[in-house]
């Protein structure tokens, strides 16, 4: 039986370390004429992270199920496990995605719309956030 949930997606607006920004700008073509400060660059995004991993969340915390990627950058090497649980179900977490620490993207798939708590477990440092997942 579904549980009533007041879904509050994570709006973290953290400023990632310089190496995350550098990795993004190195891959841009053409590169911007003037590289913005980290603070200015991060102000237009919704980053969350820790010492092991940084993830770019949707600005409003709403993830459309038709997509299957979240931009993420590992700061260390090793296996990354992505689990999620739909808060309306009260069920135990299950695997919802995969990521290799050598890639910038993480594949993520939700069984259905709802309020999801997602955990990236990497290098013994879990990174947890909430997304409102919608069908479009």
Sine and cosine of phi, psi and omega as CSV:
sin_phi,cos_phi,sin_psi,cos_psi,sin_omega,cos_omega
0.00,0.00,0.78,-0.62,-0.01,-1.00
-0.89,0.46,0.55,-0.84,0.03,-1.00
-0.97,-0.22,0.69,-0.72,0.07,-1.00
-0.93,0.36,0.80,-0.60,-0.06,-1.00
-0.77,-0.64,0.74,-0.67,0.15,-0.99
-1.00,0.00,1.00,-0.05,-0.11,-0.99
-0.95,0.31,0.85,-0.53,0.04,-1.00
-0.86,-0.51,1.00,-0.03,0.00,-1.00
-0.86,0.51,0.49,-0.87,0.00,-1.00
-0.95,0.31,0.85,-0.52,0.14,-0.99
-0.87,-0.49,1.00,-0.03,-0.14,-0.99
-1.00,-0.03,-0.70,0.72,-0.01,-1.00
0.79,0.61,0.68,0.74,0.04,-1.00
-0.99,0.16,0.33,-0.94,0.03,-1.00
-0.97,-0.23,0.93,-0.38,-0.02,-1.00
-0.93,0.36,0.30,-0.96,0.04,-1.00
-0.90,0.43,0.32,-0.95,-0.05,-1.00
-0.82,0.57,-0.61,0.79,-0.07,-1.00
-0.91,0.42,-0.44,0.90,0.08,-1.00
-0.93,0.37,-0.74,0.67,0.02,-1.00
-0.88,0.48,-0.70,0.72,0.00,-1.00
-0.86,0.51,-0.67,0.75,-0.01,-1.00
-0.89,0.46,-0.60,0.80,0.01,-1.00
-0.95,0.32,-0.73,0.68,-0.06,-1.00
-0.94,0.34,-0.51,0.86,0.04,-1.00
-0.88,0.47,-0.59,0.80,-0.03,-1.00
-0.99,0.12,-0.10,1.00,-0.05,-1.00
-0.98,0.19,0.64,-0.77,0.08,-1.00
-0.59,-0.81,0.88,-0.48,-0.06,1.00
-0.97,0.23,0.42,-0.91,0.04,-1.00
-0.97,0.25,0.52,-0.86,0.07,-1.00
-0.89,0.46,0.54,-0.84,0.00,-1.00
-0.88,0.48,-0.66,0.75,0.01,-1.00
-0.83,-0.56,0.83,-0.56,0.03,-1.00
-0.97,0.22,0.80,-0.60,-0.01,-1.00
-0.95,0.32,0.27,-0.96,0.11,-0.99
-0.92,0.39,0.38,-0.93,0.04,-1.00
-0.84,0.54,-0.67,0.74,-0.05,-1.00
-0.90,0.44,-0.70,0.72,0.02,-1.00
-0.91,0.41,-0.66,0.75,0.00,-1.00
-0.90,0.43,-0.70,0.72,-0.05,-1.00
-0.96,0.29,-0.39,0.92,-0.05,-1.00
-0.88,0.47,-0.43,0.90,0.00,-1.00
-1.00,-0.07,0.22,0.98,-0.07,-1.00
-0.70,-0.71,0.02,-1.00,0.01,-1.00
-0.78,-0.62,0.98,0.21,-0.01,-1.00
-1.00,0.02,0.54,-0.84,0.17,-0.99
-0.66,-0.75,0.59,-0.80,-0.03,-1.00
-0.17,-0.98,0.04,-1.00,0.06,-1.00
-0.55,-0.83,-0.27,-0.96,-0.04,-1.00
-0.93,0.36,-0.23,0.97,-0.07,-1.00
-0.95,-0.32,-0.48,0.88,-0.21,-0.98
-0.41,-0.91,0.58,-0.82,0.10,-1.00
-0.80,-0.61,0.69,-0.72,-0.03,-1.00
-0.80,-0.60,0.69,-0.72,0.08,-1.00
-1.00,-0.08,0.94,-0.35,0.00,-1.00
-1.00,0.00,0.36,-0.93,0.11,-0.99
-0.84,0.54,0.61,-0.80,-0.06,-1.00
-0.81,0.58,-0.62,0.79,-0.02,-1.00
-0.99,-0.15,0.05,1.00,0.01,-1.00
0.98,0.21,0.14,0.99,-0.02,-1.00
-0.97,-0.25,0.84,-0.55,-0.03,-1.00
-0.94,-0.35,0.81,-0.58,0.02,-1.00
-1.00,0.08,0.80,-0.61,-0.07,-1.00
-0.86,0.52,-0.42,0.91,-0.02,-1.00
-0.92,0.40,-0.30,0.96,0.05,-1.00
-1.00,-0.06,0.33,-0.95,-0.06,-1.00
-0.68,-0.73,0.30,0.95,-0.04,-1.00
-0.71,-0.71,0.60,-0.80,0.26,-0.96
-0.84,-0.54,0.69,-0.72,0.03,-1.00
-0.97,0.25,0.79,-0.61,-0.01,-1.00
-0.58,-0.82,0.47,-0.88,0.04,-1.00
-0.69,-0.72,0.86,-0.52,0.05,-1.00
-0.99,0.12,0.65,-0.76,0.03,-1.00
-0.99,-0.17,0.00,1.00,0.04,-1.00
-0.65,-0.76,0.07,-1.00,0.07,-1.00
-0.98,-0.20,0.49,-0.87,0.09,-1.00
0.64,-0.77,0.10,-1.00,-0.03,-1.00
-0.95,0.30,0.58,-0.81,0.03,-1.00
-0.83,-0.56,0.80,-0.60,0.05,-1.00
-0.94,-0.34,0.74,-0.68,0.02,-1.00
-0.89,-0.46,0.88,-0.47,0.04,-1.00
-0.85,-0.53,0.35,-0.94,0.04,-1.00
-0.49,-0.87,0.40,-0.92,0.11,-0.99
-0.64,-0.77,0.71,-0.71,0.03,-1.00
-0.98,0.18,0.89,-0.45,-0.14,-0.99
-0.91,0.41,-0.46,0.89,0.02,-1.00
-0.93,0.38,-0.38,0.92,-0.04,-1.00
-1.00,-0.01,-0.45,0.89,-0.07,-1.00
0.93,0.36,0.27,0.96,-0.04,-1.00
-0.99,0.16,0.25,-0.97,0.07,-1.00
-0.93,0.36,0.42,-0.91,0.03,-1.00
-0.88,0.48,0.53,-0.85,0.10,-1.00
-0.73,-0.69,0.31,-0.95,-0.02,-1.00
-0.93,0.38,0.79,-0.61,0.02,-1.00
-0.86,-0.52,-0.08,1.00,-0.05,-1.00
-0.25,-0.97,-0.02,-1.00,-0.01,-1.00
-0.53,-0.85,0.50,-0.87,0.06,-1.00
-0.41,-0.91,0.62,-0.79,0.12,-0.99
-0.97,-0.26,0.69,-0.73,-0.06,-1.00
-0.90,0.44,-0.20,0.98,0.03,-1.00
-1.00,0.03,-0.13,0.99,-0.04,-1.00
-0.96,-0.28,0.29,-0.96,0.04,-1.00
-1.00,-0.10,-0.31,0.95,-0.04,-1.00
-0.96,-0.29,0.44,-0.90,0.11,-0.99
-0.84,-0.54,0.74,-0.67,0.07,-1.00
-0.99,0.16,0.72,-0.70,-0.03,-1.00
-0.58,-0.82,0.67,-0.74,-0.04,-1.00
-0.60,-0.80,0.77,-0.64,0.00,-1.00
-0.95,-0.32,0.69,-0.72,-0.05,-1.00
-0.89,0.45,-0.55,0.84,0.02,-1.00
-0.31,-0.95,0.17,-0.99,-0.01,-1.00
-0.92,0.38,0.37,-0.93,0.04,-1.00
0.52,-0.86,-0.23,-0.97,0.01,-1.00
-0.99,-0.16,0.89,-0.46,-0.10,-0.99
-0.89,-0.46,0.75,-0.66,0.19,-0.98
-1.00,-0.08,0.85,-0.52,-0.07,-1.00
-0.92,-0.40,0.66,-0.75,0.04,-1.00
-0.79,-0.62,0.83,-0.55,0.18,-0.98
-0.99,-0.11,0.90,-0.44,0.00,-1.00
-0.97,-0.26,0.91,-0.41,-0.12,-0.99
-0.54,-0.84,0.78,-0.63,0.07,-1.00
0.81,0.59,0.59,0.81,0.03,-1.00
0.95,0.31,0.21,0.98,0.00,-1.00
-0.83,-0.56,0.99,-0.11,0.01,-1.00
-0.94,0.34,0.63,-0.78,0.08,-1.00
-0.87,-0.49,0.91,-0.42,-0.14,-0.99
-0.89,-0.46,0.66,-0.75,0.05,-1.00
-0.42,-0.91,0.20,-0.98,-0.02,-1.00
-0.89,-0.47,0.69,-0.73,0.07,-1.00
-0.82,-0.57,0.61,-0.80,0.21,-0.98
-1.00,-0.03,0.90,-0.44,-0.04,-1.00
-0.99,-0.17,0.80,-0.61,-0.07,-1.00
-0.81,-0.59,0.44,-0.90,0.17,-0.99
-1.00,-0.01,0.62,-0.78,0.04,-1.00
-0.77,-0.64,0.00,0.00,0.00,0.00
